[in-house]
Amino acid sequence: MSKRDTMRTPLARVRHLGSARTGTEHFWRQRVTSVAAIPLSIAGIVIVMSLLGRNHAAAVQILGSPLVAIVMLLFIVTSAYHMWLGMQVIIEDYVHDEQWKLTALMANTFFSFTVGLASFYAILKLSFGV
C-alpha cells in the first residue's frame, strides 16, 4: 500500500476517491483559455465583419490567407477546448446519477471534438484551396 493509500479512508479506497489534485489544473486551464479567447474572439469578429457583403471568391481569398487562417485555427482550438472544459465542470457538478454523468461526459467530449475538428477542417480546406 502506498503512502497516498494509507492517508485515505477505507470508504475512499473502495470508491477510488483521491485528492482533488487535478482541480487546480482544470481551473487554470479554464482561465487561460478564457483569457486567450478574448483577443481571438475580437479578431474573429473583425474577420467575419470584413466578410459581410463580399462574394464567395472574396471570402475564400480572405479566409485563405495564412495570417487569417492561423488566427481562425487558434480561435477554433481555444474555443472548442474551453467549451469542453466548461461543460465538463457543469456536468460533474449538476448530474448526480453516475450513468447519466458518464454518458453526458462522453457526449460532451464527442461533441466538442467533432465541432472543433469540422471547423478546423473547413479552415484548412479554405486555406489550402483543396
C-alpha positions in Angstrom: 0.0 0.0 0.0 1.4 3.4 -1.0 1.6 6.4 1.3 -1.2 8.0 -0.6 -3.5 5.0 0.0 -2.8 5.0 3.8 -4.0 8.6 4.1 -7.4 7.8 2.6 -10.3 6.4 4.5 -11.4 2.8 3.8 -14.5 4.1 2.0 -12.4 6.4 -0.2 -10.2 3.5 -1.1 -13.2 1.3 -2.1 -14.7 4.2 -4.1 -11.3 5.1 -5.6 -11.7 8.7 -4.3 -8.4 10.6 -4.0 -7.5 14.1 -3.5 -8.7 16.7 -6.0 -5.2 17.5 -7.3 -6.4 17.9 -10.9 -9.0 20.6 -9.8 -6.4 23.3 -9.7 -5.0 22.3 -13.1 -8.5 22.3 -14.6 -9.3 25.7 -13.1 -6.2 27.2 -14.6 -6.8 25.7 -18.0 -10.2 27.2 -18.0 -8.9 30.6 -17.1 -6.0 30.5 -19.6 -8.4 29.5 -22.4 -10.8 32.2 -21.5 -8.1 34.9 -21.5 -6.7 33.6 -24.8 -10.3 33.7 -26.2 -10.6 37.4 -25.7 -8.2 38.7 -28.4 -9.0 35.7 -30.6 -12.8 36.4 -30.4 -12.2 40.1 -31.2 -10.1 39.1 -34.2 -12.7 36.5 -35.3 -15.4 39.2 -35.1 -13.3 41.6 -37.1 -12.6 38.9 -39.7 -16.3 37.9 -40.0 -17.3 41.6 -40.3 -14.8 42.1 -43.1 -16.6 39.2 -44.9 -20.0 40.9 -44.8 -21.2 41.9 -48.3 -18.4 40.1 -50.1 -18.9 37.4 -52.7 -17.8 33.8 -52.2 -14.5 34.3 -54.0 -13.5 37.3 -51.9 -14.5 35.4 -48.7 -12.4 32.4 -49.7 -9.4 34.7 -50.5 -9.6 36.4 -47.1 -10.1 33.2 -45.1 -7.4 31.5 -47.2 -4.7 34.0 -46.3 -2.1 32.5 -43.9 -2.5 35.0 -41.1 -6.3 34.9 -41.1 -6.2 31.1 -41.2 -3.8 30.8 -38.3 -5.9 33.3 -36.2 -9.1 31.4 -37.0 -7.5 28.0 -36.2 -6.3 29.3 -32.9 -9.8 30.6 -32.2 -11.3 27.3 -33.0 -8.9 25.2 -30.9 -9.2 27.6 -27.9 -13.0 27.8 -28.1 -13.6 24.1 -28.5 -11.2 23.3 -25.7 -12.7 26.0 -23.5 -16.2 24.7 -24.3 -15.2 21.1 -23.4 -13.7 22.2 -20.1 -16.7 24.3 -19.1 -19.3 21.7 -20.0 -17.3 19.1 -18.1 -17.5 21.2 -14.9 -21.2 21.7 -15.4 -21.9 18.0 -15.9 -19.7 17.0 -13.0 -21.4 19.5 -10.7 -25.1 19.0 -11.7 -25.5 15.5 -13.0 -25.7 13.2 -10.0 -26.6 9.9 -11.5 -23.3 8.1 -12.4 -24.6 6.5 -15.5 -26.0 9.8 -16.9 -22.9 11.6 -15.8 -20.7 9.2 -17.8 -22.9 9.4 -20.8 -23.0 13.2 -20.7 -19.2 13.4 -20.3 -18.7 11.1 -23.3 -21.2 13.1 -25.4 -19.5 16.4 -24.3 -16.2 15.0 -25.5 -17.6 13.7 -28.7 -19.5 16.9 -29.5 -16.6 19.3 -28.7 -14.1 17.2 -30.6 -16.5 16.9 -33.6 -17.3 20.7 -33.7 -13.6 21.5 -33.4 -12.4 19.0 -36.0 -15.1 20.0 -38.5 -14.3 23.7 -38.1 -10.6 23.0 -38.3 -11.0 21.1 -41.5 -13.1 23.8 -43.1 -10.5 26.5 -42.4 -7.7 24.2 -43.7 -9.7 23.4 -46.8 -10.2 27.1 -47.5 -6.6 27.9 -46.7 -5.1 25.2 -49.0 -7.8 25.5 -51.7 -8.4 21.8 -51.8 
